[in-house]
Amino acid sequence: MASFGRARRTQSSVLRPFALLVLASLLLLGARNTDVVRGSSTFLTQLLVPVQRVLADVGAAGDRFASAISQIDRLRDDNSRLQTENDRLTLENVRLREQAIVGQQAERLQKLQRTIPFESVPAQVIARDPTGILHSIVLGIGTDDGVKVGHVVLSDQGLVGRVSEVGTNYSKVLLVTDSSSVVSALVQGSRATGIVRGQFGDSLIMDWLLQTEPVKEGDVVITAGLGIGDELRSLYPKGLVIGTIAQIQTAEAAAYNRAIITPAVDLRRLEHVLVVKTN
């Protein structure tokens, strides 16, 4: 009997909350259409509308912020990709321009080759003195290419110098501006002859010009093809352009003038030359 009583009390304690919930639901359903409930509902709704608007605005702002962050990331990726492509195109443009310049230089040397009655071989300048104190350059060809000491070196602009030292795969060229360089020359217009020597700096001097010769500034000076001193013949063929007369120096007590000559070749910017096998 005791156990049966405990069971009934347990059952009643479980059913009581459900009964209360059912009763509350029935009361709410019955009162939902009353004026009091409708008024309370309207009042609460009016109170909640501003809150809902604020929450909606906050949500929209959050969406816009997230969208902006996403767009920034995409723009960064696009910018990085465009920068990489721009760098690649810049390098490609530099490479193509360099190829075009080298091609133009090679074409000019080929034209020069066709006008020279000697065998010749093109060469690249691989070393030079950047200070200009040493008037020499080094070429990337040597005896393996048939180069010998005394061969003449030209550019498409004129005379560069002559080979003074040679190895199997290199050649050292003494520039025409070196103080030890001596070339028999003539002024193209008047045919006045003289000796062109190098000096310190980038200019040349032409000595032994008779004062009676009609020589003037701007005249072109070329190789005369004449031997000097004990030379049986000149190292330099006739007709190679040496430079132009920049100034004429006259001495009252002397029978000869001296001319300052600007070399035809910009020796500081040489990249490719032609080695002429004159001997």
Secondary structure by P-SEA (a helix, b strand, c coil): caaaaaaaaaaaaaaaaaaaaaaaaaaaaaacccaaaaaaaaaaaaaaaaaaaaaaaaaaaaaaaaaaaaaaaaaaaaaaaaaaaaaaaaaaaaaaaaaaaaaaaaaaaaaaaaaccbbbbbbbbcccccccccccccccccccccccccbbbbcccccccccccccccbbbbbcccccccccccccccccbbbbbbbccccbbbbccccccccccccbbbbbcccccccccccccccccccccccbbbbbccccbbbbbbccccccccccbbbbbccc
